[in-house]
């Protein structure tokens, strides 16, 4: 029998600008979407660690994150 001792997802997420909006509003909305994503992780009590956060020249964001997979223990992945 096997059991998962620890599990973690590593993702790269690109929060892109919406083309139909003015640039300043699109940047602001992208930041709000990112804040909403982090708030959702907190609400669901998902353990996570932001590894890197890069703002692109166009104002979009690329975020590298390690996060808990379902309710599996994360072990030392987030240390």
PEGINOR-V700473 format. One record per residue. N is the residue number from 1. NEAR is the number of other C-alpha atoms within 10 Angstrom. Layout:
n=N near=NEAR
n=N near=NEAR
This chain:
n=1 near=2
n=2 near=4
n=3 near=5
n=4 near=8
n=5 near=9
n=6 near=13
n=7 near=16
n=8 near=19
n=9 near=13
n=10 near=16
n=11 near=13
n=12 near=13
n=13 near=13
n=14 near=17
n=15 near=18
n=16 near=18
n=17 near=21
n=18 near=14
n=19 near=8
n=20 near=7
n=21 near=11
n=22 near=10
n=23 near=14
n=24 near=11
n=25 near=12
n=26 near=18
n=27 near=20
n=28 near=14
n=29 near=17
n=30 near=20
n=31 near=18
n=32 near=12
n=33 near=14
n=34 near=17
n=35 near=12
n=36 near=12
n=37 near=12
n=38 near=14
n=39 near=12
n=40 near=12
n=41 near=15
n=42 near=12
n=43 near=9
n=44 near=8
n=45 near=11
n=46 near=15
n=47 near=17
n=48 near=20
n=49 near=15
n=50 near=14
n=51 near=13
n=52 near=11
n=53 near=14
n=54 near=12
n=55 near=12
n=56 near=11
n=57 near=7
n=58 near=10
n=59 near=18
n=60 near=19
n=61 near=20
n=62 near=16
n=63 near=18
n=64 near=17
n=65 near=17
n=66 near=20
n=67 near=20
n=68 near=22
n=69 near=16
n=70 near=11
n=71 near=10
n=72 near=12
n=73 near=15
n=74 near=20
n=75 near=12
n=76 near=9
n=77 near=16
n=78 near=15
n=79 near=6
